[in-house]
Structure formats: structure tokens, C-alpha cells
């Protein structure tokens, strides 16, 4: 999810269509790389980046096929200017989320014989492996491309390169690299976790700061908050929950988020998602249809919330961007994801208004942990890229300290500057970050900060890992200078109420409310589901998603129970148990590696 994030984080892309019959590109294209750049990667400016900024470079528009992006079209604004100035590249983003759906668009592009120039896979499962088998992805070792144009990849992500080589390239070829590469112990998130129960904290305090034991206890609290503020800043009705369907994979993503708040997620850190929810730090697996599992509890919670008038009626038809706009306007009272807190502008925070963690006693938030081998969202290069060396140069820069800083926070001088070697937010950065519609000066590309952000929606180096050039994490919320700032009024109120904790992660760590997923390296690729089971999974997932949404908006308890029974009966009739048992068997193999 952005961060997708994060989240975006954390939503598995549906594995379905077998593409063995697809043909087209191959990994033996004869594109001749231009002369290798001289020098070596240092001070965050890779040798490849230096070469790419040379004025003699012709303009080159590359198609970026992203299975994670929520944007289609040509990249605009400040990030477009950065890429244009440094590489003379234009990025045309093709989003499978917005152009027919993941399976539809992927199948169409495979059939056409090209996946574009730069490719972002939602996971390293069937689609990625099918693309390799069909010769649709470039082998980065061909013609010495990786050695010549990947100095940062080899320096800062060597273990991730090696993993891809061993798992997917027969020990000699490299077809891609995983995201969020980073080393460290403990939770890998920043001040906030990927999943946090975030409420309008000012309204929560006005409601009397009631105790919340289990996740269902949020409902009466949120109802009281809605009564305290029934209208947004623009006069629109407020709701506790505003949801969207465009991130649904094998299940309803917004419902699965409750599992994340209880230490379970679709991933075990190795296998791709199916119909199991796996504990981060215990050898426990839940089925999506388990009566007492977190998914079914989440559906009942939303049904009850809707009966109380707490669910946005637009949820079934709106897109993610609509939800962001409603959050910014003040229509929402709750979010599972702290990175969605666009309501938290500097002005509101100074007034003591905004979102912050309001934990429940049973909470055990899922943490993905640091992964030097890279996560399962993969960057790759299409086999038919006209100038693969230039695409690799761009990606290599994204895996450098400079590229990581700039791709996330803009060029030096806009949001941030260096003082005595340490990054410090500028006045503009304090207004614009994390994702505000602050007007960008023309010299940096114009438009708004929000609209000009990197729209590919995949990360490279883990932002909470240390930038070797500054000694601070990449994440601006963890910079020495940021932590030294006086807290705003909302932070003061929250810290006082939370026993002096300085951040959400600080509170959750001190109170043993984080479940950290242990990362493993098996030396093998994740097992790909069979065609038969894949077909069943696709059919069952449609049933689960369709009925989940219907259950949330059921008119009464009787209809909810009826729909629930129908969902289980139809899902099992289409082979749910077969897929679930296969998923569980793969998860149990990972438990064996965790014990080593």
C-alpha cells in the first residue's frame, strides 16, 4: 500500500491463470549496452546515475507495468522532473489494478508478447515464474549488464540478488529483485506500524477515553465519536469505516486488516497468499472461513458497525483515492493504516486534532521484520526493453542511498536539506509530508507534492534501515532532527495519555503488543500452486469477496447468517478445503525453517 503501501501493503495478488502457452520475448535479445560508466558508486550518486545524466542521452519513454500502482498514465510533477533531469527518462505507468484487473491485464500483455520495460510484480509466485518461463523477463547477467550498471544493487542488496539467482535463476541468472531490502533486529517499521488502530484521538478523549479490550469494543466508542462530530470540515457525514474493493485479492482486504492487528497476515514471509492467515511468531494457521477466525470476526464487526450507521455507504463502489480524499476532509474516524492519516496536517496537529494509536488490550500488531533477502514484491525488466541498460541504471539508482531518499522525499532542497551531514526537514517538507497537496515550486516540477509522488508504488531499500551516508534511517520521522523537535499539541496529549511513550511503536514494544515475522531463506522458490488448485482458488476467492461485501451490508442478522451459510457452502463446493489444505502444508514447511 503505498506504501503501499504498505500495505500496501500486505495484500496478496490473486494467483490464477496458467500462461504456459504464452510466447513472445526471450532472454537472448541482442540489445547492445552503451559503454559502461566509469567510476564507482559513492556518496549516494551511483556511477550509473552520473552516466544517465549526460546531456547526450536521447529521451527515452519507458513503460512501467506495475501490479501495485493505483495510477495509470505518465508520471507527473517533481518525481517526473527528477527522473527526466537525471536519466532523460519519461515513465508511462500501466496499472493492472486500474486496467482490467491483475489477471486480465497481465494475461493480455503476456499474449501480446511484452510486459513493458520495467515490471513490478505483486509477488514472486505464479505470474513472476510464468513470465520467466515464457522468456518475458530480462536476465540481468546477460552481456554483463548487472556488473556494469548495477553497482548499488550489488553493494546494498547483494543478498537479495543472490536469493533471486538461487531461487529463480538456476543459480546463475538474475531476473529480478525483491522490495524492502534491509538488515536489523526487532520490528522493521518506523514510529508507526503497518497496522495500527488509529482513531481521531481528540474525539476519543472527548468521548471519555473508554477502555477497549477486544476489537469489537471499538464500535460503541466510535459511535460516540460520530455523535460528537457528525459532519466533516466540508459538511459531509462522518463514518468510522470507509472501505474500497480495488485492493481485494483472495479476500476482502479491509476485513483481513483485523487479522494484522492480531498478529496474523496472509504471508508467512515466504509463500504467497491463499486462504490461510499465519501467525507472525507462533506456529498457528487460521482458515479464512474458520468460525472463530479473525476474518469472520471482522465481517461480523463490520455488519454490526453498518447497523449502527458507522460504515460509509460508498464503500462498495469507491476507489482508494476516494477514501484518501474523505480522510483528508475529516469524514473518517478510524483507520487500520497510519500511513492513511492524511487528516493530520500541521495546522490540525497544532490545534490538537488528528489521528493517533488507540490500542486494544488483546492487540498484537503484525511486524514484517527486516529482510536482507528482499520481500516478495519483485522489480524486473522486460525482455523486449529497447535499452535495458538504461532501465537497469534507473533501478540501480533507486536502490542507492541517494535514490531511496529522493524517490521518497524529493530532491535535496525541497523537503529536506543536510546540516552537518544530517538530514533536516525544510519548512516546505513540514507542510508537504507525508502526502499533502502542497504546491511545489516550479523549479522542482510544479504541481502538488501529493500528485507528483512516485506512482510506481513499490519500494527498494527499507526506509527504517540506516542510510550509510547520514547515519540516520531513511525514514524522515526517525531522523535525529525530527525526533528532537518539540511535539505538537496532539503528540503532547497522546504521550501524556500513553504513559510517556514517544511513538506508536514505542508504546507497542514496551507493552509486548508486536508480533515479529521471522524472515527465512530456503534456497528454493515458493512452490507454485497447480493449475487445478489455481482454478479452484480463483473461483473460491470470487465467492468469498462477493459474499463478504454482501454480509457487511446485510439488512439484518437473519440475512447476514443466510449469506454466511451460502458463502461457506459455495466456497467449499468449489474446492476451498483443497486449496486451504495445500496453503497450510506450505505454511507448515516455513514453520520448520523458523525453528532452525
C-alpha positions in Angstrom: 0.0 0.0 0.0 1.5 2.9 -0.9 3.3 2.1 1.0 1.6 0.6 -0.4 1.7 0.6 0.5 2.2 -0.6 2.5 0.3 -2.2 2.8 0.2 -1.7 0.8 0.9 -3.3 1.7 0.5 -6.6 2.5 -2.3 -7.6 0.2 -1.5 -10.7 -1.9 -2.2 -10.6 -5.7 -4.5 -13.4 -6.8 -2.7 -16.3 -8.4 -4.7 -17.8 -11.2 -4.2 -18.1 -14.9 -1.7 -20.5 -16.3 0.3 -18.9 -19.1 2.4 -21.8 -20.4 1.1 -21.3 -23.9 2.1 -17.6 -24.0 5.1 -16.7 -26.1 6.9 -13.7 -27.3 10.1 -12.1 -25.9 13.1 -14.0 -24.8 16.1 -13.5 -22.7 18.5 -13.7 -25.5 17.8 -10.3 -27.1 20.8 -8.7 -28.7 20.4 -5.2 -27.4 23.9 -3.7 -27.1 24.5 -1.8 -23.9 26.2 1.5 -24.3 29.7 1.9 -22.8 29.9 1.2 -19.1 30.0 4.3 -16.9 33.3 5.0 -15.2 33.9 5.4 -11.5 32.2 3.7 -8.7 29.1 4.2 -6.5 29.9 6.6 -3.7 28.2 9.4 -1.8 24.8 8.1 -2.9 25.3 9.1 -6.5 25.9 5.9 -8.4 28.2 5.8 -11.4 25.2 4.7 -13.5 23.3 7.8 -12.4 26.1 10.0 -13.4 26.2 8.5 -16.8 22.5 8.7 -17.2 22.5 12.5 -16.6 24.9 13.1 -19.5 23.3 15.6 -21.9 23.9 13.4 -25.0 21.4 10.8 -23.8 18.3 10.7 -26.0 14.9 11.0 -24.4 13.5 7.5 -23.7 10.0 6.8 -22.6 9.7 3.5 -20.7 6.5 1.5 -20.0 6.3 0.7 -16.3 3.9 -2.2 -15.8 3.1 -2.2 -12.1 0.7 -4.7 -10.4 0.8 -2.4 -7.3 0.2 1.0 -8.7 -3.0 3.0 -8.2 -2.2 5.3 -11.1 -2.2 4.9 -14.9 -0.6 7.3 -17.3 2.6 9.4 -17.5 4.3 10.2 -14.2 3.9 13.9 -13.5 5.3 16.6 -11.1 8.5 16.6 -9.1 9.4 12.9 -9.5 9.0 13.1 -13.2 11.4 16.1 -13.3 14.0 14.2 -11.2 13.9 11.2 -13.5 13.9 13.4 -16.6 16.9 15.5 -15.4 19.0 12.6 -14.2 18.2 9.9 -16.8 16.2 11.7 -19.6 13.5 9.1 -19.0 9.8 9.5 -19.1 7.7 7.0 -17.1 4.5 5.7 -18.6 2.8 3.7 -15.8 0.5 0.9 -16.7 -1.6 -0.2 -13.6 -3.2 -3.6 -13.7 -5.3 -2.6 -10.8 -6.9 0.1 -12.9 -6.8 -1.5 -16.3 -8.9 -4.6 -16.2 -7.6 -6.1 -13.0 -4.4 -8.1 -12.3 -5.1 -11.3 -14.1 -6.8 -9.6 -17.1 -4.1 -7.1 -17.9 -1.2 -9.5 -17.2 -2.7 -12.1 -19.5 -3.3 -9.6 -22.2 0.3 -8.3 -22.0 1.7 -11.8 -21.9 -0.3 -12.7 -25.0 0.9 -9.5 -26.8 4.5 -10.6 -26.1 5.7 -7.8 -23.9 5.4 -6.8 -20.3 6.9 -3.4 -20.9 10.3 -2.1 -19.9 10.2 -2.0 -16.1 7.9 -4.6 -14.4 6.6 -4.7 -10.8 5.1 -8.0 -9.7 2.8 -8.1 -6.6 4.5 -11.3 -5.5 7.1 -13.8 -6.7 4.6 -16.5 -7.3 2.9 -17.8 -10.4 2.9 -14.6 -12.6 6.6 -13.9 -12.0 7.6 -17.5 -12.5 5.4 -17.8 -15.6 6.9 -14.7 -17.1 10.4 -16.2 -16.6 9.5 -19.5 -18.2 7.9 -17.7 -21.1 11.1 -15.6 -21.8 9.3 -12.4 -21.0 11.9 -11.1 -18.5 15.5 -10.0 -19.0 18.4 -11.9 -17.4 20.4 -9.1 -15.8 23.6 -11.1 -16.1 23.4 -11.2 -19.9 26.2 -9.1 -21.6 27.5 -8.2 -18.1 24.6 -5.7 -17.5 24.4 -6.2 -13.8 28.2 -5.8 -13.3 28.3 -2.7 -15.4 25.1 -0.9 -14.5 24.2 -2.3 -11.1 26.8 -1.2 -8.6 24.3 -0.1 -6.0 22.3 -3.3 -6.3 25.4 -5.3 -5.7 26.6 -3.1 -2.8 23.3 -2.5 -0.9 21.2 -5.5 -1.9 23.6 -8.4 -2.7 21.8 -10.9 -0.6 18.5 -10.1 -2.4 20.3 -10.5 -5.8 21.7 -13.9 -4.6 18.3 -15.0 -3.4 16.7 -14.3 -6.8 19.6 -16.0 -8.6 19.3 -19.2 -6.5 15.5 -19.3 -6.2 14.5 -18.3 -9.7 17.6 -18.3 -11.9 19.0 -21.7 -11.5 22.0 -20.3 -9.6 23.3 -18.3 -12.5 20.7 -15.9 -13.9 19.0 -12.9 -12.3 15.5 -11.9 -13.4 14.5 -9.5 -10.6 14.9 -8.3 -7.1 12.6 -8.2 -4.1 11.5 -5.0 -2.3 12.2 -3.5 1.2 15.7 -4.8 1.5 17.1 -4.1 4.9 19.1 -5.6 7.8 18.4 -5.2 11.5 16.7 -6.7 14.5 13.3 -6.1 16.0 10.3 -4.6 14.2 11.2 -3.1 10.9 8.5 -0.4 10.9 9.1 3.3 11.8 7.3 5.3 14.5 4.1 3.6 13.4 3.5 0.0 12.5 2.0 -1.2 9.2 -1.2 -1.9 11.1 -2.3 0.4 13.8 -5.8 1.0 15.1 -5.8 4.8 14.6 -8.7 6.9 15.8 -9.4 10.7 15.8 -7.6 11.0 19.2 -9.1 14.4 20.1 -12.6 12.9 19.7 -11.7 9.8 21.6 -10.6 11.9 24.5 -13.8 13.9 24.3 -15.7 10.6 24.5 -14.0 9.9 27.8 -11.1 7.7 26.6 -13.0 4.5 27.3 -11.1 1.2 27.8 -11.0 -1.1 24.7 -10.3 -4.8 25.4 -11.1 -6.6 22.2 -11.5 -5.3 18.6 -15.3 -5.3 18.8 -15.2 -2.8 21.6 -14.3 0.0 19.2 -17.8 0.2 17.9 -19.6 1.9 20.8 -16.6 4.2 21.2 -16.7 5.2 17.5 -20.5 5.7 17.7 -20.0 8.2 20.5 -17.2 9.9 18.5 -19.6 10.2 15.5 -22.2 11.8 17.6 -19.6 14.3 18.8 -18.7 15.2 15.3 -21.3 14.1 12.8 -20.0 16.3 9.9 -16.6 16.8 8.3 -14.9 20.1 7.6 -16.9 20.5 4.4 -20.2 19.4 6.0 -20.3 15.8 4.8 -21.3 12.9 7.1 -18.7 11.2 9.2 -18.2 7.4 9.4 -15.9 5.1 11.3 -15.1 2.9 8.4 -14.7 3.8 4.7 -13.5 0.9 2.6 -12.6 0.1 -1.0 -12.6 -3.0 -3.2 -9.7 -2.3 -5.6 -7.1 -3.9 -3.3 -9.0 -7.1 -2.7 -7.1 -10.2 -3.7 -8.1 -13.6 -2.3 -10.4 -12.0 0.2 -11.8 -8.6 1.3 -8.6 -6.7 2.3 -10.3 -4.3 4.7 -11.6 -7.3 6.7 -8.2 -9.1 6.6 -6.7 -5.9 8.2 -8.2 -7.0 11.6 -6.0 -10.1 11.4 -3.0 -7.9 11.1 -3.9 -6.2 14.3 -3.9 -9.6 16.0 -0.6 -10.9 14.7 -1.8 -12.7 11.6 -1.4 -12.0 7.9 -1.7 -13.7 4.5 2.1 -14.1 4.3 4.5 -16.3 6.2 7.4 -14.3 4.8 8.0 -16.9 2.0 4.8 -18.3 0.5 2.3 -16.1 -1.3 -1.2 -15.6 0.0 -4.1 -18.0 -0.3 -6.9 -18.8 2.1 -4.7 -19.1 5.3 -3.8 -16.4 7.8 -0.5 -17.1 9.5 0.8 -16.0 12.9 4.0 -13.9 12.7 5.7 -15.6 15.6 3.7 -18.7 16.5 3.2 -21.9 14.5 -0.5 -21.2 14.1 -2.7 -21.0 10.9 -6.3 -19.9 10.5 -8.5 -20.5 7.6 -10.4 -17.5 6.2 -13.7 -19.4 6.8 -12.8 -20.5 10.3 -15.8 -19.7 12.5 -13.8 -18.0 15.2 -11.0 -16.7 13.0 -10.2 -13.1 12.7 -11.6 -12.8 9.1 -15.0 -14.0 10.1 -14.9 -11.9 13.3 -14.0 -8.9 11.1 -17.0 -9.4 8.8 -19.4 -9.6 11.9 -17.8 -6.4 13.3 -18.4 -4.5 10.0 -22.0 -5.8 9.8 -22.6 -4.6 13.4 -20.9 -1.3 12.5 -23.1 -0.8 9.5 -26.2 -1.5 11.6 -25.0 1.4 13.8 -24.5 3.8 10.9 -20.7 3.6 11.1 -19.9 2.3 7.6 -19.6 4.6 4.6 -22.3 3.5 2.1 -20.0 4.3 -0.7 -17.6 1.6 0.3 -18.7 -1.0 -2.2 -18.3 1.4 -5.2 -15.5 3.8 -4.4 -11.8 3.6 -5.0 -8.8 4.0 -2.7 -8.3 7.6 -3.9 -11.8 8.4 -2.8 -11.1 7.2 0.7 -7.9 9.3 0.8 -9.9 12.4 -0.1 -12.5 11.6 2.6 -9.8 11.1 5.2 -8.3 14.5 4.3 -11.7 16.2 4.6 -12.3 14.7 8.0 -15.1 12.2 7.1 -13.3 9.3 8.8 -12.9 8.4 12.4 -10.8 5.2 12.2 -8.1 3.7 10.0 -6.2 0.5 10.3 -3.2 2.1 8.5 -1.3 5.0 10.0 0.1 6.0 6.6 -3.5 6.9 5.6 -3.6 9.7 8.2 -3.8 12.5 5.6 -6.1 14.4 8.0 -3.0 15.1 10.1 -1.9 18.4 8.7 0.4 20.6 10.6 -2.4 23.1 11.3 -4.7 20.5 12.7 -2.0 18.8 14.8 -1.1 22.2 16.3 -4.7 22.5 17.3 -4.6 19.1 19.0 -6.8 17.5 16.3 -5.7 14.3 14.4 -5.3 10.5 14.3 -3.2 8.5 16.7 -2.9 5.0 18.0 -5.7 3.9 20.4 -4.7 0.3 21.2 -6.9 -2.5 22.5 -5.7 -4.9 25.2 -5.7 -8.0 23.1 -3.7 -6.3 20.3 -0.6 -8.0 18.8 0.3 -6.0 15.7 2.0 -7.8 12.8 5.5 -6.7 12.0 7.2 -7.9 8.8 10.7 -7.7 10.3 13.9 -6.8 8.4 14.6 -8.8 5.4 18.1 -8.7 3.8 16.8 -11.1 1.1 14.1 -8.7 0.0 10.3 -9.2 0.2 8.2 -11.0 -2.4 7.2 -7.9 -4.4 9.6 -8.0 -7.3 11.2 -5.5 -9.7 12.1 -6.9 -13.1 12.9 -5.7 -16.6 11.0 -6.8 -19.7 12.9 -8.9 -22.2 12.0 -6.6 -25.0 13.2 -3.3 -23.4 14.8 -1.3 -26.1 17.6 0.0 -23.9 17.8 -2.5 -20.9 21.0 -0.9 -19.6 19.2 2.4 -19.1 16.3 0.8 -17.3 18.7 -1.1 -15.0 20.6 2.2 -14.3 17.4 3.8 -13.2 16.5 0.8 -10.9 20.1 0.7 -9.6 19.8 4.3 -8.6 16.5 3.5 -6.8 18.5 1.0 -4.7 21.1 3.6 -3.7 21.0 5.9 -0.7 20.5 8.9 -2.9 17.8 7.2 -4.9 16.0 6.0 -1.9 16.0 9.5 -0.3 15.0 11.3 -3.5 12.3 8.8 -4.7 10.6 9.0 -1.3 11.2 12.6 -0.2 12.2 14.5 -3.2 15.4 16.2 -4.2 17.6 17.8 -1.7 16.5 21.4 -1.1 12.7 20.7 -1.4 11.6 18.7 1.6 14.9 18.3 3.2 18.5 19.5 3.4 21.7 18.4 5.1 23.1 20.2 8.1 26.4 18.9 9.5 25.8 15.8 7.5 22.4 15.1 9.0 19.0 15.4 7.1 16.7 18.2 8.4 13.2 19.0 7.1 12.7 22.3 5.4 9.6 24.4 6.0 8.2 23.0 2.8 8.8 19.5 4.0 7.0 20.1 7.2 3.9 21.2 5.2 4.1 18.6 2.4 5.0 15.3 4.1 3.8 12.7 4.1 1.3 13.2 1.3 -0.3 16.6 1.3 -1.4 18.7 -1.6 1.2 21.4 -1.0 2.1 23.4 -4.1 5.6 22.5 -5.4 7.8 25.4 -6.7 8.2 25.4 -10.5 11.9 24.9 -10.2 11.2 21.4 -8.7 8.5 20.5 -11.2 5.4 22.3 -10.1 2.0 20.7 -9.3 1.4 19.4 -5.8 3.6 17.3 -3.7 0.9 14.6 -3.5 0.3 14.4 -7.2 4.0 14.4 -8.0 4.9 11.5 -5.8 6.4 8.3 -7.2 3.4 6.5 -8.7 5.1 3.1 -9.3 4.1 2.1 -5.7 6.9 -0.3 -4.8 9.9 0.3 -2.5 13.5 -0.7 -2.8 15.6 -0.3 0.4 13.7 -0.5 3.7 13.1 3.1 4.9 13.7 2.3 8.5 17.2 0.9 7.8 20.2 3.2 8.3 21.4 5.4 5.4 25.2 4.9 5.5 25.7 8.5 4.3 24.0 10.2 7.1 23.9 7.7 10.0 20.1 8.2 10.3 17.4 6.0 9.0 15.9 6.9 5.6 12.5 7.4 7.2 12.2 11.1 7.9 10.1 10.5 11.1 13.2 8.8 12.6 15.8 11.4 11.8 17.7 12.8 14.7 16.5 16.3 13.8 12.9 15.2 13.6 12.9 13.3 17.0 14.5 16.4 18.6 11.6 18.6 17.6 9.1 19.8 20.2 5.9 17.7 20.0 2.8 19.3 18.6 -0.3 19.6 20.7 -1.8 16.3 19.6 1.5 14.5 20.3 1.7 16.1 23.7 -1.9 14.9 24.5 -1.2 11.4 23.2 2.1 11.0 25.0 0.6 12.1 28.3 -2.3 9.6 27.9 0.1 6.8 26.9 2.4 6.9 29.8 5.1 8.9 28.2 5.5 6.7 25.1 7.1 8.7 22.3 5.6 6.8 19.3 3.1 4.1 18.5 5.9 1.6 18.0 7.5 2.7 21.3 4.2 2.0 23.1 3.5 -1.3 21.5 7.1 -2.5 22.1 7.0 -1.6 25.7 3.7 -3.3 26.2 4.6 -6.5 24.3 2.0 -5.9 21.6 4.1 -6.6 18.5 4.4 -10.0 16.7 7.6 -10.0 14.5 7.6 -12.3 11.5 10.9 -14.2 11.2 12.4 -13.9 7.7 13.9 -17.1 6.2 15.9 -18.1 3.2 15.2 -21.6 1.9 17.3 -21.6 -1.3 14.2 -22.6 -3.3 11.4 -20.8 -5.0 8.0 -20.8 -3.4 6.1 -23.8 -4.6 3.6 -22.8 -7.4 0.0 -23.9 -6.9 -1.1 -26.5 -9.5 -3.4 -25.4 -12.4 -6.3 -27.3 -10.9 -5.9 -25.8 -7.5 -5.3 -22.4 -9.0 -8.6 -22.6 -10.9 -10.3 -23.5 -7.7 -8.6 -20.7 -5.8 -9.8 -18.2 -8.4 -13.4 -19.4 -8.2 -13.5 -19.6 -4.4 -11.9 -16.2 -4.0 -14.6 -14.6 -6.1 -17.3 -16.2 -3.8 -15.5 -15.1 -0.6 -15.1 -11.5 -1.8 -18.7 -11.1 -3.2 -20.3 -12.6 -0.2 -18.1 -10.7 2.3 -19.2 -7.4 0.9 -22.9 -8.5 0.9 -22.6 -9.7 4.5 -21.3 -6.3 5.7 -24.3 -4.6 4.1 -26.9 -7.3 5.0 -30.2 -5.7 6.1 -30.4 -7.7 9.3 -28.9 -10.5 11.3 -31.0 -13.2 9.6 -29.8 -12.1 6.2 -26.2 -12.0 7.5 -26.5 -15.5 8.7 -28.1 -16.7 5.5 -25.3 -15.1 3.4 -22.6 -16.5 5.6 -24.0 -20.0 5.3 -24.3 -19.6 1.5 -20.7 -18.3 1.3 -19.3 -21.3 3.2 -21.3 -23.8 1.3 -20.4 -22.4 -2.2 -16.8 -21.9 -1.3 -16.4 -25.5 0.0 -18.3 -26.8 -3.0 -15.8 -25.1 -5.4 -12.8 -26.6 -3.6 -12.0 -24.3 -0.7 -10.8 -27.1 1.5 -8.4 -28.4 -1.2 -6.8 -25.0 -1.6 -6.7 -24.3 2.2 -5.0 -27.7 2.9 -2.4 -27.0 0.3 -1.8 -23.5 1.6 -1.5 -24.8 5.2 1.0 -27.5 4.1 3.3 -24.8 2.6 3.0 -22.7 5.8 4.0 -25.6 7.9 7.2 -26.1 5.9 8.1 -22.5 6.8 7.5 -23.2 10.5 10.3 -25.8 10.2 12.7 -23.2 8.8 11.7 -20.7 11.6 12.8 -23.3 14.2 16.3 -23.5 12.7 
